[in-house]
Amino acid sequence: MAFPIVGRAKLERLMEVARRTRVTVALDSVFAARQLSEAARAAQLEIGVLAEVDVGLGRVGVAAGEALVQLAQSIGKLP
C-alpha cells in the first residue's frame, strides 16, 4: 500500500486482504504504525512496513535524517 491505512474499517479490510496475500504498507507516522500494529496483532497477522521519506515534494513522508531514523526506530519497537 502506498499510503497509510487509518481507521477501524479500513484496517479491518486490510487484514482481510492480508489473510490472502503478503501486504506491505508505507507510512510516515507513529500514529499510523500503532494502529496498524494493533490491528495486525488482533488478527494474528504480520504486515510489512516501510518508513516513508519525503524526497523533496513535501507531500508525504518524514524528512530524511534524524526524523526518519526516529520513525524507523519507533516502528521497530512495535509488535
C-alpha positions as CSV (number, residue, x, y, z in Angstrom):
1,M,0.0,0.0,0.0
2,A,1.4,3.3,-1.0
3,F,-0.4,5.2,1.7
4,P,-1.2,4.5,5.4
5,I,-4.4,2.8,6.3
6,V,-6.0,4.6,9.2
7,G,-9.3,3.9,10.8
8,R,-11.0,0.8,12.0
9,A,-13.0,-0.1,8.8
10,K,-10.0,0.4,6.5
11,L,-7.7,-1.6,8.9
12,E,-10.3,-4.5,9.1
13,R,-10.4,-4.6,5.3
14,L,-6.6,-4.6,5.1
15,M,-6.5,-7.5,7.5
16,E,-8.9,-9.4,5.2
17,V,-6.6,-8.8,2.3
18,A,-3.6,-9.8,4.4
19,R,-5.1,-13.1,5.1
20,R,-4.9,-13.9,1.4
21,T,-1.6,-12.3,0.3
22,R,1.5,-10.6,1.6
23,V,0.9,-6.9,2.4
24,T,3.4,-4.1,2.9
25,V,2.3,-0.6,4.0
26,A,4.3,2.6,3.6
27,L,3.7,5.1,6.4
28,D,5.1,8.3,7.8
29,S,3.8,8.5,11.4
30,V,4.0,6.5,14.6
31,F,0.2,7.0,15.0
32,A,-0.5,5.1,11.8
33,A,2.1,2.5,12.7
34,R,0.5,1.9,16.1
35,Q,-3.0,1.4,14.6
36,L,-1.6,-1.0,12.0
37,S,0.3,-2.9,14.7
38,E,-2.8,-3.2,16.9
39,A,-5.0,-4.4,14.0
40,A,-2.4,-7.0,12.8
41,R,-1.8,-8.3,16.3
42,A,-5.5,-8.7,16.9
43,A,-5.8,-10.5,13.5
44,Q,-2.7,-12.6,14.3
45,L,-1.1,-11.4,11.1
46,E,2.2,-9.9,10.1
47,I,2.2,-6.8,7.9
48,G,5.3,-5.4,6.3
49,V,6.1,-1.8,6.9
50,L,8.2,0.8,5.1
51,A,9.1,4.1,6.7
52,E,8.3,6.8,4.1
53,V,10.7,9.6,3.5
54,D,10.0,13.0,1.9
55,V,12.1,13.1,-1.2
56,G,11.5,16.9,-1.6
57,L,8.0,17.2,-2.9
58,G,6.6,17.9,0.6
59,R,3.6,15.7,0.0
60,V,4.2,12.6,2.1
61,G,6.9,11.2,4.3
62,V,9.2,12.4,7.0
63,A,12.3,14.5,6.5
64,A,15.5,12.5,5.7
65,G,17.9,12.3,8.6
66,E,17.0,12.2,12.3
67,A,13.2,12.2,11.8
68,L,13.4,9.2,9.5
69,V,15.7,7.4,12.0
70,Q,13.3,8.1,14.9
71,L,10.3,6.9,12.8
72,A,12.1,3.7,11.9
73,Q,13.1,3.0,15.4
74,S,9.6,3.6,16.7
75,I,8.2,1.3,14.1
76,G,10.8,-1.4,15.0
77,K,9.7,-1.4,18.7
78,L,6.1,-2.2,17.8
79,P,4.8,-5.8,18.0
